[in-house]
Amino acid sequence: MFGKLNNVVDAKGGRATLTRASVLRMKMFMAKYRVAVVIAEYDAKNGIFEEY
């Protein structure tokens, strides 16, 4: 159906939503599917998402 994924972007509203539990879920997802997870946070001042 879909081709192999290169990476996944997890969009966050702010660093407060990046909890220990969410980090653990991302690590488990990466281990299971063998893809990198990139975190993007919305910068309201500039109106863009920034990856880190």
ModelCIF file with pLDDT and N, C-alpha, C, O atoms, coordinates in Angstrom:
data_MODEL
#
_entry.id   MODEL 
#
_entity.id                         1 
_entity.type                       polymer 
_entity.pdbx_number_of_molecules   1 
#
_entity_poly.entity_id                      1 
_entity_poly.type                           'polypeptide(L)' 
_entity_poly.nstd_linkage                   no 
_entity_poly.nstd_monomer                   no 
_entity_poly.pdbx_seq_one_letter_code       MFGKLNNVVDAKGGRATLTRASVLRMKMFMAKYRVAVVIAEYDAKNGIFEEY 
_entity_poly.pdbx_seq_one_letter_code_can   MFGKLNNVVDAKGGRATLTRASVLRMKMFMAKYRVAVVIAEYDAKNGIFEEY 
_entity_poly.pdbx_strand_id                 A 
#
loop_
_entity_poly_seq.entity_id 
_entity_poly_seq.num 
_entity_poly_seq.mon_id 
_entity_poly_seq.hetero 
1 1  MET n 
1 2  PHE n 
1 3  GLY n 
1 4  LYS n 
1 5  LEU n 
1 6  ASN n 
1 7  ASN n 
1 8  VAL n 
1 9  VAL n 
1 10 ASP n 
1 11 ALA n 
1 12 LYS n 
1 13 GLY n 
1 14 GLY n 
1 15 ARG n 
1 16 ALA n 
1 17 THR n 
1 18 LEU n 
1 19 THR n 
1 20 ARG n 
1 21 ALA n 
1 22 SER n 
1 23 VAL n 
1 24 LEU n 
1 25 ARG n 
1 26 MET n 
1 27 LYS n 
1 28 MET n 
1 29 PHE n 
1 30 MET n 
1 31 ALA n 
1 32 LYS n 
1 33 TYR n 
1 34 ARG n 
1 35 VAL n 
1 36 ALA n 
1 37 VAL n 
1 38 VAL n 
1 39 ILE n 
1 40 ALA n 
1 41 GLU n 
1 42 TYR n 
1 43 ASP n 
1 44 ALA n 
1 45 LYS n 
1 46 ASN n 
1 47 GLY n 
1 48 ILE n 
1 49 PHE n 
1 50 GLU n 
1 51 GLU n 
1 52 TYR n 
#
_struct_asym.id          A 
_struct_asym.entity_id   1 
#
loop_
_ma_qa_metric.id 
_ma_qa_metric.mode 
_ma_qa_metric.name 
_ma_qa_metric.software_group_id 
_ma_qa_metric.type 
1 global pLDDT . pLDDT 
2 local  pLDDT . pLDDT 
#
_ma_qa_metric_global.metric_id      1 
_ma_qa_metric_global.metric_value   84.58 
_ma_qa_metric_global.model_id       1 
_ma_qa_metric_global.ordinal_id     1 
#
loop_
_ma_qa_metric_local.label_asym_id 
_ma_qa_metric_local.label_comp_id 
_ma_qa_metric_local.label_seq_id 
_ma_qa_metric_local.metric_id 
_ma_qa_metric_local.metric_value 
_ma_qa_metric_local.model_id 
_ma_qa_metric_local.ordinal_id 
A MET 1  2 49.00 1 1  
A PHE 2  2 58.00 1 2  
A GLY 3  2 64.00 1 3  
A LYS 4  2 70.00 1 4  
A LEU 5  2 69.00 1 5  
A ASN 6  2 81.00 1 6  
A ASN 7  2 84.00 1 7  
A VAL 8  2 88.00 1 8  
A VAL 9  2 88.00 1 9  
A ASP 10 2 87.00 1 10 
A ALA 11 2 86.00 1 11 
A LYS 12 2 79.00 1 12 
A GLY 13 2 75.00 1 13 
A GLY 14 2 73.00 1 14 
A ARG 15 2 74.00 1 15 
A ALA 16 2 76.00 1 16 
A THR 17 2 79.00 1 17 
A LEU 18 2 81.00 1 18 
A THR 19 2 87.00 1 19 
A ARG 20 2 91.00 1 20 
A ALA 21 2 92.00 1 21 
A SER 22 2 88.00 1 22 
A VAL 23 2 88.00 1 23 
A LEU 24 2 94.00 1 24 
A ARG 25 2 92.00 1 25 
A MET 26 2 91.00 1 26 
A LYS 27 2 93.00 1 27 
A MET 28 2 95.00 1 28 
A PHE 29 2 92.00 1 29 
A MET 30 2 92.00 1 30 
A ALA 31 2 93.00 1 31 
A LYS 32 2 93.00 1 32 
A TYR 33 2 89.00 1 33 
A ARG 34 2 90.00 1 34 
A VAL 35 2 90.00 1 35 
A ALA 36 2 91.00 1 36 
A VAL 37 2 90.00 1 37 
A VAL 38 2 89.00 1 38 
A ILE 39 2 87.00 1 39 
A ALA 40 2 89.00 1 40 
A GLU 41 2 88.00 1 41 
A TYR 42 2 86.00 1 42 
A ASP 43 2 85.00 1 43 
A ALA 44 2 86.00 1 44 
A LYS 45 2 90.00 1 45 
A ASN 46 2 91.00 1 46 
A GLY 47 2 90.00 1 47 
A ILE 48 2 89.00 1 48 
A PHE 49 2 87.00 1 49 
A GLU 50 2 87.00 1 50 
A GLU 51 2 86.00 1 51 
A TYR 52 2 76.00 1 52 
#
loop_
_atom_site.group_PDB 
_atom_site.id 
_atom_site.type_symbol 
_atom_site.label_atom_id 
_atom_site.label_alt_id 
_atom_site.label_comp_id 
_atom_site.label_asym_id 
_atom_site.label_entity_id 
_atom_site.label_seq_id 
_atom_site.pdbx_PDB_ins_code 
_atom_site.Cartn_x 
_atom_site.Cartn_y 
_atom_site.Cartn_z 
_atom_site.occupancy 
_atom_site.B_iso_or_equiv 
_atom_site.pdbx_formal_charge 
_atom_site.auth_seq_id 
_atom_site.auth_comp_id 
_atom_site.auth_asym_id 
_atom_site.auth_atom_id 
_atom_site.pdbx_PDB_model_num 
ATOM 1   N N  . MET A 1 1  ? 0.815  -1.177 0.000  1.00 49.00 ? 1  MET A N  1 
ATOM 2   C CA . MET A 1 1  ? 0.000  0.000  0.000  1.00 49.00 ? 1  MET A CA 1 
ATOM 3   C C  . MET A 1 1  ? 0.868  1.254  0.000  1.00 49.00 ? 1  MET A C  1 
ATOM 4   O O  . MET A 1 1  ? 0.852  2.013  -0.969 1.00 49.00 ? 1  MET A O  1 
ATOM 5   N N  . PHE A 1 2  ? 1.624  1.482  1.071  1.00 58.00 ? 2  PHE A N  1 
ATOM 6   C CA . PHE A 1 2  ? 2.539  2.616  1.123  1.00 58.00 ? 2  PHE A CA 1 
ATOM 7   C C  . PHE A 1 2  ? 3.959  2.108  0.993  1.00 58.00 ? 2  PHE A C  1 
ATOM 8   O O  . PHE A 1 2  ? 4.257  0.961  1.328  1.00 58.00 ? 2  PHE A O  1 
ATOM 9   N N  . GLY A 1 3  ? 4.836  2.977  0.501  1.00 64.00 ? 3  GLY A N  1 
ATOM 10  C CA . GLY A 1 3  ? 6.251  2.629  0.431  1.00 64.00 ? 3  GLY A CA 1 
ATOM 11  C C  . GLY A 1 3  ? 6.876  2.712  1.813  1.00 64.00 ? 3  GLY A C  1 
ATOM 12  O O  . GLY A 1 3  ? 6.218  3.076  2.788  1.00 64.00 ? 3  GLY A O  1 
ATOM 13  N N  . LYS A 1 4  ? 8.138  2.375  1.881  1.00 70.00 ? 4  LYS A N  1 
ATOM 14  C CA . LYS A 1 4  ? 8.866  2.429  3.147  1.00 70.00 ? 4  LYS A CA 1 
ATOM 15  C C  . LYS A 1 4  ? 9.001  3.877  3.605  1.00 70.00 ? 4  LYS A C  1 
ATOM 16  O O  . LYS A 1 4  ? 9.338  4.758  2.814  1.00 70.00 ? 4  LYS A O  1 
ATOM 17  N N  . LEU A 1 5  ? 8.734  4.118  4.896  1.00 69.00 ? 5  LEU A N  1 
ATOM 18  C CA . LEU A 1 5  ? 8.839  5.461  5.452  1.00 69.00 ? 5  LEU A CA 1 
ATOM 19  C C  . LEU A 1 5  ? 10.295 5.821  5.721  1.00 69.00 ? 5  LEU A C  1 
ATOM 20  O O  . LEU A 1 5  ? 11.077 4.977  6.158  1.00 69.00 ? 5  LEU A O  1 
ATOM 21  N N  . ASN A 1 6  ? 10.655 7.063  5.463  1.00 81.00 ? 6  ASN A N  1 
ATOM 22  C CA . ASN A 1 6  ? 11.990 7.546  5.793  1.00 81.00 ? 6  ASN A CA 1 
ATOM 23  C C  . ASN A 1 6  ? 12.029 8.144  7.189  1.00 81.00 ? 6  ASN A C  1 
ATOM 24  O O  . ASN A 1 6  ? 12.958 7.888  7.956  1.00 81.00 ? 6  ASN A O  1 
ATOM 25  N N  . ASN A 1 7  ? 11.012 8.948  7.521  1.00 84.00 ? 7  ASN A N  1 
ATOM 26  C CA . ASN A 1 7  ? 10.896 9.499  8.859  1.00 84.00 ? 7  ASN A CA 1 
ATOM 27  C C  . ASN A 1 7  ? 9.460  9.919  9.115  1.00 84.00 ? 7  ASN A C  1 
ATOM 28  O O  . ASN A 1 7  ? 8.639  9.985  8.199  1.00 84.00 ? 7  ASN A O  1 
ATOM 29  N N  . VAL A 1 8  ? 9.175  10.201 10.373 1.00 88.00 ? 8  VAL A N  1 
ATOM 30  C CA . VAL A 1 8  ? 7.847  10.616 10.810 1.00 88.00 ? 8  VAL A CA 1 
ATOM 31  C C  . VAL A 1 8  ? 8.006  11.928 11.553 1.00 88.00 ? 8  VAL A C  1 
ATOM 32  O O  . VAL A 1 8  ? 8.949  12.090 12.328 1.00 88.00 ? 8  VAL A O  1 
ATOM 33  N N  . VAL A 1 9  ? 7.099  12.866 11.329 1.00 88.00 ? 9  VAL A N  1 
ATOM 34  C CA . VAL A 1 9  ? 7.139  14.146 12.041 1.00 88.00 ? 9  VAL A CA 1 
ATOM 35  C C  . VAL A 1 9  ? 6.026  14.146 13.077 1.00 88.00 ? 9  VAL A C  1 
ATOM 36  O O  . VAL A 1 9  ? 4.861  13.909 12.756 1.00 88.00 ? 9  VAL A O  1 
ATOM 37  N N  . ASP A 1 10 ? 6.400  14.416 14.330 1.00 87.00 ? 10 ASP A N  1 
ATOM 38  C CA . ASP A 1 10 ? 5.442  14.528 15.429 1.00 87.00 ? 10 ASP A CA 1 
ATOM 39  C C  . ASP A 1 10 ? 5.310  16.012 15.743 1.00 87.00 ? 10 ASP A C  1 
ATOM 40  O O  . ASP A 1 10 ? 6.243  16.623 16.265 1.00 87.00 ? 10 ASP A O  1 
ATOM 41  N N  . ALA A 1 11 ? 4.162  16.593 15.429 1.00 86.00 ? 11 ALA A N  1 
ATOM 42  C CA . ALA A 1 11 ? 3.946  18.023 15.647 1.00 86.00 ? 11 ALA A CA 1 
ATOM 43  C C  . ALA A 1 11 ? 3.457  18.264 17.070 1.00 86.00 ? 11 ALA A C  1 
ATOM 44  O O  . ALA A 1 11 ? 2.488  17.650 17.517 1.00 86.00 ? 11 ALA A O  1 
ATOM 45  N N  . LYS A 1 12 ? 4.137  19.162 17.777 1.00 79.00 ? 12 LYS A N  1 
ATOM 46  C CA . LYS A 1 12 ? 3.803  19.495 19.154 1.00 79.00 ? 12 LYS A CA 1 
ATOM 47  C C  . LYS A 1 12 ? 3.380  20.952 19.233 1.00 79.00 ? 12 LYS A C  1 
ATOM 48  O O  . LYS A 1 12 ? 3.871  21.795 18.482 1.00 79.00 ? 12 LYS A O  1 
ATOM 49  N N  . GLY A 1 13 ? 2.464  21.241 20.148 1.00 75.00 ? 13 GLY A N  1 
ATOM 50  C CA . GLY A 1 13 ? 2.028  22.613 20.372 1.00 75.00 ? 13 GLY A CA 1 
ATOM 51  C C  . GLY A 1 13 ? 3.010  23.389 21.222 1.00 75.00 ? 13 GLY A C  1 
ATOM 52  O O  . GLY A 1 13 ? 2.979  24.620 21.231 1.00 75.00 ? 13 GLY A O  1 
ATOM 53  N N  . GLY A 1 14 ? 3.874  22.701 21.934 1.00 73.00 ? 14 GLY A N  1 
ATOM 54  C CA . GLY A 1 14 ? 4.873  23.325 22.792 1.00 73.00 ? 14 GLY A CA 1 
ATOM 55  C C  . GLY A 1 14 ? 5.653  22.254 23.515 1.00 73.00 ? 14 GLY A C  1 
ATOM 56  O O  . GLY A 1 14 ? 5.294  21.077 23.477 1.00 73.00 ? 14 GLY A O  1 
ATOM 57  N N  . ARG A 1 15 ? 6.715  22.660 24.170 1.00 74.00 ? 15 ARG A N  1 
ATOM 58  C CA . ARG A 1 15 ? 7.559  21.677 24.864 1.00 74.00 ? 15 ARG A CA 1 
ATOM 59  C C  . ARG A 1 15 ? 6.845  21.019 26.035 1.00 74.00 ? 15 ARG A C  1 
ATOM 60  O O  . ARG A 1 15 ? 7.252  19.942 26.471 1.00 74.00 ? 15 ARG A O  1 
ATOM 61  N N  . ALA A 1 16 ? 5.795  21.638 26.552 1.00 76.00 ? 16 ALA A N  1 
ATOM 62  C CA . ALA A 1 16 ? 5.046  21.049 27.665 1.00 76.00 ? 16 ALA A CA 1 
ATOM 63  C C  . ALA A 1 16 ? 4.391  19.733 27.268 1.00 76.00 ? 16 ALA A C  1 
ATOM 64  O O  . ALA A 1 16 ? 4.159  18.880 28.124 1.00 76.00 ? 16 ALA A O  1 
ATOM 65  N N  . THR A 1 17 ? 4.091  19.555 25.988 1.00 79.00 ? 17 THR A N  1 
ATOM 66  C CA . THR A 1 17 ? 3.468  18.315 25.531 1.00 79.00 ? 17 THR A CA 1 
ATOM 67  C C  . THR A 1 17 ? 4.493  17.212 25.291 1.00 79.00 ? 17 THR A C  1 
ATOM 68  O O  . THR A 1 17 ? 4.125  16.072 25.009 1.00 79.00 ? 17 THR A O  1 
ATOM 69  N N  . LEU A 1 18 ? 5.771  17.544 25.401 1.00 81.00 ? 18 LEU A N  1 
ATOM 70  C CA . LEU A 1 18 ? 6.840  16.557 25.229 1.00 81.00 ? 18 LEU A CA 1 
ATOM 71  C C  . LEU A 1 18 ? 7.159  15.964 26.603 1.00 81.00 ? 18 LEU A C  1 
ATOM 72  O O  . LEU A 1 18 ? 8.127  16.366 27.248 1.00 81.00 ? 18 LEU A O  1 
ATOM 73  N N  . THR A 1 19 ? 6.352  15.021 27.038 1.00 87.00 ? 19 THR A N  1 
ATOM 74  C CA . THR A 1 19 ? 6.495  14.409 28.358 1.00 87.00 ? 19 THR A CA 1 
ATOM 75  C C  . THR A 1 19 ? 7.373  13.169 28.278 1.00 87.00 ? 19 THR A C  1 
ATOM 76  O O  . THR A 1 19 ? 7.720  12.706 27.191 1.00 87.00 ? 19 THR A O  1 
ATOM 77  N N  . ARG A 1 20 ? 7.723  12.642 29.435 1.00 91.00 ? 20 ARG A N  1 
ATOM 78  C CA . ARG A 1 20 ? 8.519  11.412 29.470 1.00 91.00 ? 20 ARG A CA 1 
ATOM 79  C C  . ARG A 1 20 ? 7.758  10.277 28.803 1.00 91.00 ? 20 ARG A C  1 
ATOM 80  O O  . ARG A 1 20 ? 8.352  9.445  28.116 1.00 91.00 ? 20 ARG A O  1 
ATOM 81  N N  . ALA A 1 21 ? 6.438  10.242 29.005 1.00 92.00 ? 21 ALA A N  1 
ATOM 82  C CA . ALA A 1 21 ? 5.613  9.187  28.401 1.00 92.00 ? 21 ALA A CA 1 
ATOM 83  C C  . ALA A 1 21 ? 5.608  9.304  26.882 1.00 92.00 ? 21 ALA A C  1 
ATOM 84  O O  . ALA A 1 21 ? 5.677  8.291  26.185 1.00 92.00 ? 21 ALA A O  1 
ATOM 85  N N  . SER A 1 22 ? 5.527  10.532 26.357 1.00 88.00 ? 22 SER A N  1 
ATOM 86  C CA . SER A 1 22 ? 5.500  10.692 24.899 1.00 88.00 ? 22 SER A CA 1 
ATOM 87  C C  . SER A 1 22 ? 6.862  10.342 24.296 1.00 88.00 ? 22 SER A C  1 
ATOM 88  O O  . SER A 1 22 ? 6.935  9.792  23.198 1.00 88.00 ? 22 SER A O  1 
ATOM 89  N N  . VAL A 1 23 ? 7.936  10.662 25.016 1.00 88.00 ? 23 VAL A N  1 
ATOM 90  C CA . VAL A 1 23 ? 9.277  10.296 24.534 1.00 88.00 ? 23 VAL A CA 1 
ATOM 91  C C  . VAL A 1 23 ? 9.409  8.777  24.482 1.00 88.00 ? 23 VAL A C  1 
ATOM 92  O O  . VAL A 1 23 ? 9.964  8.234  23.527 1.00 88.00 ? 23 VAL A O  1 
ATOM 93  N N  . LEU A 1 24 ? 8.906  8.093  25.500 1.00 94.00 ? 24 LEU A N  1 
ATOM 94  C CA . LEU A 1 24 ? 8.957  6.631  25.523 1.00 94.00 ? 24 LEU A CA 1 
ATOM 95  C C  . LEU A 1 24 ? 8.158  6.040  24.366 1.00 94.00 ? 24 LEU A C  1 
ATOM 96  O O  . LEU A 1 24 ? 8.618  5.104  23.712 1.00 94.00 ? 24 LEU A O  1 
ATOM 97  N N  . ARG A 1 25 ? 6.952  6.583  24.102 1.00 92.00 ? 25 ARG A N  1 
ATOM 98  C CA . ARG A 1 25 ? 6.149  6.094  22.977 1.00 92.00 ? 25 ARG A CA 1 
ATOM 99  C C  . ARG A 1 25 ? 6.877  6.292  21.652 1.00 92.00 ? 25 ARG A C  1 
ATOM 100 O O  . ARG A 1 25 ? 6.830  5.424  20.781 1.00 92.00 ? 25 ARG A O  1 
ATOM 101 N N  . MET A 1 26 ? 7.557  7.443  21.497 1.00 91.00 ? 26 MET A N  1 
ATOM 102 C CA . MET A 1 26 ? 8.314  7.685  20.261 1.00 91.00 ? 26 MET A CA 1 
ATOM 103 C C  . MET A 1 26 ? 9.446  6.683  20.106 1.00 91.00 ? 26 MET A C  1 
ATOM 104 O O  . MET A 1 26 ? 9.686  6.184  19.006 1.00 91.00 ? 26 MET A O  1 
ATOM 105 N N  . LYS A 1 27 ? 10.146 6.382  21.201 1.00 93.00 ? 27 LYS A N  1 
ATOM 106 C CA . LYS A 1 27 ? 11.247 5.411  21.147 1.00 93.00 ? 27 LYS A CA 1 
ATOM 107 C C  . LYS A 1 27 ? 10.728 4.026  20.790 1.00 93.00 ? 27 LYS A C  1 
ATOM 108 O O  . LYS A 1 27 ? 11.356 3.308  20.012 1.00 93.00 ? 27 LYS A O  1 
ATOM 109 N N  . MET A 1 28 ? 9.581  3.644  21.356 1.00 95.00 ? 28 MET A N  1 
ATOM 110 C CA . MET A 1 28 ? 8.992  2.344  21.031 1.00 95.00 ? 28 MET A CA 1 
ATOM 111 C C  . MET A 1 28 ? 8.556  2.295  19.573 1.00 95.00 ? 28 MET A C  1 
ATOM 112 O O  . MET A 1 28 ? 8.742  1.280  18.901 1.00 95.00 ? 28 MET A O  1 
ATOM 113 N N  . PHE A 1 29 ? 7.975  3.386  19.081 1.00 92.00 ? 29 PHE A N  1 
ATOM 114 C CA . PHE A 1 29 ? 7.561  3.472  17.677 1.00 92.00 ? 29 PHE A CA 1 
ATOM 115 C C  . PHE A 1 29 ? 8.780  3.333  16.764 1.00 92.00 ? 29 PHE A C  1 
ATOM 116 O O  . PHE A 1 29 ? 8.751  2.589  15.784 1.00 92.00 ? 29 PHE A O  1 
ATOM 117 N N  . MET A 1 30 ? 9.860  4.063  17.099 1.00 92.00 ? 30 MET A N  1 
ATOM 118 C CA . MET A 1 30 ? 11.074 3.998  16.274 1.00 92.00 ? 30 MET A CA 1 
ATOM 119 C C  . MET A 1 30 ? 11.664 2.599  16.253 1.00 92.00 ? 30 MET A C  1 
ATOM 120 O O  . MET A 1 30 ? 12.129 2.135  15.212 1.00 92.00 ? 30 MET A O  1 
ATOM 121 N N  . ALA A 1 31 ? 11.648 1.922  17.397 1.00 93.00 ? 31 ALA A N  1 
ATOM 122 C CA . ALA A 1 31 ? 12.194 0.565  17.459 1.00 93.00 ? 31 ALA A CA 1 
ATOM 123 C C  . ALA A 1 31 ? 11.342 -0.411 16.663 1.00 93.00 ? 31 ALA A C  1 
ATOM 124 O O  . ALA A 1 31 ? 11.873 -1.282 15.973 1.00 93.00 ? 31 ALA A O  1 
ATOM 125 N N  . LYS A 1 32 ? 10.036 -0.274 16.753 1.00 93.00 ? 32 LYS A N  1 
ATOM 126 C CA . LYS A 1 32 ? 9.143  -1.208 16.059 1.00 93.00 ? 32 LYS A CA 1 
ATOM 127 C C  . LYS A 1 32 ? 9.184  -1.025 14.547 1.00 93.00 ? 32 LYS A C  1 
ATOM 128 O O  . LYS A 1 32 ? 9.279  -2.000 13.802 1.00 93.00 ? 32 LYS A O  1 
ATOM 129 N N  . TYR A 1 33 ? 9.110  0.240  14.089 1.00 89.00 ? 33 TYR A N  1 
ATOM 130 C CA . TYR A 1 33 ? 9.005  0.501  12.653 1.00 89.00 ? 33 TYR A CA 1 
ATOM 131 C C  . TYR A 1 33 ? 10.323 0.893  11.990 1.00 89.00 ? 33 TYR A C  1 
ATOM 132 O O  . TYR A 1 33 ? 10.390 1.038  10.769 1.00 89.00 ? 33 TYR A O  1 
ATOM 133 N N  . ARG A 1 34 ? 11.365 1.063  12.795 1.00 90.00 ? 34 ARG A N  1 
ATOM 134 C CA . ARG A 1 34 ? 12.709 1.402  12.284 1.00 90.00 ? 34 ARG A CA 1 
ATOM 135 C C  . ARG A 1 34 ? 12.705 2.651  11.410 1.00 90.00 ? 34 ARG A C  1 
ATOM 136 O O  . ARG A 1 34 ? 13.268 2.668  10.315 1.00 90.00 ? 34 ARG A O  1 
ATOM 137 N N  . VAL A 1 35 ? 12.060 3.689  11.919 1.00 90.00 ? 35 VAL A N  1 
ATOM 138 C CA . VAL A 1 35 ? 12.053 4.989  11.252 1.00 90.00 ? 35 VAL A CA 1 
ATOM 139 C C  . VAL A 1 35 ? 12.388 6.057  12.286 1.00 90.00 ? 35 VAL A C  1 
ATOM 140 O O  . VAL A 1 35 ? 12.130 5.877  13.476 1.00 90.00 ? 35 VAL A O  1 
ATOM 141 N N  . ALA A 1 36 ? 12.957 7.159  11.837 1.00 91.00 ? 36 ALA A N  1 
ATOM 142 C CA . ALA A 1 36 ? 13.281 8.266  12.724 1.00 91.00 ? 36 ALA A CA 1 
ATOM 143 C C  . ALA A 1 36 ? 12.035 9.109  12.981 1.00 91.00 ? 36 ALA A C  1 
ATOM 144 O O  . ALA A 1 36 ? 11.215 9.308  12.085 1.00 91.00 ? 36 ALA A O  1 
ATOM 145 N N  . VAL A 1 37 ? 11.903 9.596  14.197 1.00 90.00 ? 37 VAL A N  1 
ATOM 146 C CA . VAL A 1 37 ? 10.814 10.509 14.542 1.00 90.00 ? 37 VAL A CA 1 
ATOM 147 C C  . VAL A 1 37 ? 11.418 11.892 14.750 1.00 90.00 ? 37 VAL A C  1 
ATOM 148 O O  . VAL A 1 37 ? 12.308 12.074 15.581 1.00 90.00 ? 37 VAL A O  1 
ATOM 149 N N  . VAL A 1 38 ? 10.930 12.854 13.994 1.00 89.00 ? 38 VAL A N  1 
ATOM 150 C CA . VAL A 1 38 ? 11.367 14.237 14.097 1.00 89.00 ? 38 VAL A CA 1 
ATOM 151 C C  . VAL A 1 38 ? 10.274 15.011 14.821 1.00 89.00 ? 38 VAL A C  1 
ATOM 152 O O  . VAL A 1 38 ? 9.095  14.886 14.490 1.00 89.00 ? 38 VAL A O  1 
ATOM 153 N N  . ILE A 1 39 ? 10.664 15.806 15.804 1.00 87.00 ? 39 ILE A N  1 
ATOM 154 C CA . ILE A 1 39 ? 9.689  16.588 16.559 1.00 87.00 ? 39 ILE A CA 1 
ATOM 155 C C  . ILE A 1 39 ? 9.649  18.001 15.994 1.00 87.00 ? 39 ILE A C  1 
ATOM 156 O O  . ILE A 1 39 ? 10.686 18.642 15.826 1.00 87.00 ? 39 ILE A O  1 
ATOM 157 N N  . ALA A 1 40 ? 8.444  18.478 15.705 1.00 89.00 ? 40 ALA A N  1 
ATOM 158 C CA . ALA A 1 40 ? 8.243  19.837 15.202 1.00 89.00 ? 40 ALA A CA 1 
ATOM 159 C C  . ALA A 1 40 ? 7.367  20.587 16.189 1.00 89.00 ? 40 ALA A C  1 
ATOM 160 O O  . ALA A 1 40 ? 6.311  20.101 16.593 1.00 89.00 ? 40 ALA A O  1 
ATOM 161 N N  . GLU A 1 41 ? 7.816  21.774 16.573 1.00 88.00 ? 41 GLU A N  1 
ATOM 162 C CA . GLU A 1 41 ? 7.079  22.606 17.520 1.00 88.00 ? 41 GLU A CA 1 
ATOM 163 C C  . GLU A 1 41 ? 6.611  23.862 16.808 1.00 88.00 ? 41 GLU A C  1 
ATOM 164 O O  . GLU A 1 41 ? 7.361  24.459 16.036 1.00 88.00 ? 41 GLU A O  1 
ATOM 165 N N  . TYR A 1 42 ? 5.380  24.261 17.064 1.00 86.00 ? 42 TYR A N  1 
ATOM 166 C CA . TYR A 1 42 ? 4.821  25.445 16.419 1.00 86.00 ? 42 TYR A CA 1 
ATOM 167 C C  . TYR A 1 42 ? 5.366  26.701 17.081 1.00 86.00 ? 42 TYR A C  1 
ATOM 168 O O  . TYR A 1 42 ? 5.298  26.844 18.302 1.00 86.00 ? 42 TYR A O  1 
ATOM 169 N N  . ASP A 1 43 ? 5.899  27.601 16.288 1.00 85.00 ? 43 ASP A N  1 
ATOM 170 C CA . ASP A 1 43 ? 6.393  28.896 16.750 1.00 85.00 ? 43 ASP A CA 1 
ATOM 171 C C  . ASP A 1 43 ? 5.352  29.942 16.368 1.00 85.00 ? 43 ASP A C  1 
ATOM 172 O O  . ASP A 1 43 ? 5.312  30.404 15.228 1.00 85.00 ? 43 ASP A O  1 
ATOM 173 N N  . ALA A 1 44 ? 4.505  30.313 17.336 1.00 86.00 ? 44 ALA A N  1 
ATOM 174 C CA . ALA A 1 44 ? 3.405  31.245 17.065 1.00 86.00 ? 44 ALA A CA 1 
ATOM 175 C C  . ALA A 1 44 ? 3.925  32.624 16.667 1.00 86.00 ? 44 ALA A C  1 
ATOM 176 O O  . ALA A 1 44 ? 3.282  33.324 15.884 1.00 86.00 ? 44 ALA A O  1 
ATOM 177 N N  . LYS A 1 45 ? 5.062  33.013 17.188 1.00 90.00 ? 45 LYS A N  1 
ATOM 178 C CA . LYS A 1 45 ? 5.627  34.332 16.874 1.00 90.00 ? 45 LYS A CA 1 
ATOM 179 C C  . LYS A 1 45 ? 5.921  34.461 15.384 1.00 90.00 ? 45 LYS A C  1 
ATOM 180 O O  . LYS A 1 45 ? 5.635  35.490 14.773 1.00 90.00 ? 45 LYS A O  1 
ATOM 181 N N  . ASN A 1 46 ? 6.496  33.403 14.804 1.00 91.00 ? 46 ASN A N  1 
ATOM 182 C CA . ASN A 1 46 ? 6.862  33.420 13.387 1.00 91.00 ? 46 ASN A CA 1 
ATOM 183 C C  . ASN A 1 46 ? 5.841  32.716 12.498 1.00 91.00 ? 46 ASN A C  1 
ATOM 184 O O  . ASN A 1 46 ? 5.910  32.825 11.274 1.00 91.00 ? 46 ASN A O  1 
ATOM 185 N N  . GLY A 1 47 ? 4.896  31.995 13.100 1.00 90.00 ? 47 GLY A N  1 
ATOM 186 C CA . GLY A 1 47 ? 3.863  31.303 12.336 1.00 90.00 ? 47 GLY A CA 1 
ATOM 187 C C  . GLY A 1 47 ? 4.377  30.101 11.554 1.00 90.00 ? 47 GLY A C  1 
ATOM 188 O O  . GLY A 1 47 ? 3.859  29.786 10.484 1.00 90.00 ? 47 GLY A O  1 
ATOM 189 N N  . ILE A 1 48 ? 5.420  29.414 12.099 1.00 89.00 ? 48 ILE A N  1 
ATOM 190 C CA . ILE A 1 48 ? 5.983  28.249 11.411 1.00 89.00 ? 48 ILE A CA 1 
ATOM 191 C C  . ILE A 1 48 ? 6.232  27.123 12.412 1.00 89.00 ? 48 ILE A C  1 
ATOM 192 O O  . ILE A 1 48 ? 6.235  27.338 13.625 1.00 89.00 ? 48 ILE A O  1 
ATOM 193 N N  . PHE A 1 49 ? 6.440  25.926 11.880 1.00 87.00 ? 49 PHE A N  1 
ATOM 194 C CA . PHE A 1 49 ? 6.865  24.805 12.694 1.00 87.00 ? 49 PHE A CA 1 
ATOM 195 C C  . PHE A 1 49 ? 8.381  24.708 12.607 1.00 87.00 ? 49 PHE A C  1 
ATOM 196 O O  . PHE A 1 49 ? 8.960  24.819 11.527 1.00 87.00 ? 49 PHE A O  1 
ATOM 197 N N  . GLU A 1 50 ? 9.017  24.500 13.761 1.00 87.00 ? 50 GLU A N  1 
ATOM 198 C CA . GLU A 1 50 ? 10.465 24.315 13.795 1.00 87.00 ? 50 GLU A CA 1 
ATOM 199 C C  . GLU A 1 50 ? 10.763 22.905 14.250 1.00 87.00 ? 50 GLU A C  1 
ATOM 200 O O  . GLU A 1 50 ? 10.187 22.423 15.225 1.00 87.00 ? 50 GLU A O  1 
ATOM 201 N N  . GLU A 1 51 ? 11.665 22.243 13.544 1.00 86.00 ? 51 GLU A N  1 
ATOM 202 C CA . GLU A 1 51 ? 12.051 20.878 13.893 1.00 86.00 ? 51 GLU A CA 1 
ATOM 203 C C  . GLU A 1 51 ? 13.232 20.899 14.843 1.00 86.00 ? 51 GLU A C  1 
ATOM 204 O O  . GLU A 1 51 ? 14.130 21.733 14.725 1.00 86.00 ? 51 GLU A O  1 
ATOM 205 N N  . TYR A 1 52 ? 13.218 19.959 15.795 1.00 76.00 ? 52 TYR A N  1 
ATOM 206 C CA . TYR A 1 52 ? 14.358 19.781 16.694 1.00 76.00 ? 52 TYR A CA 1 
ATOM 207 C C  . TYR A 1 52 ? 14.481 18.347 17.082 1.00 76.00 ? 52 TYR A C  1 
ATOM 208 O O  . TYR A 1 52 ? 15.384 17.988 17.839 1.00 76.00 ? 52 TYR A O  1 
#
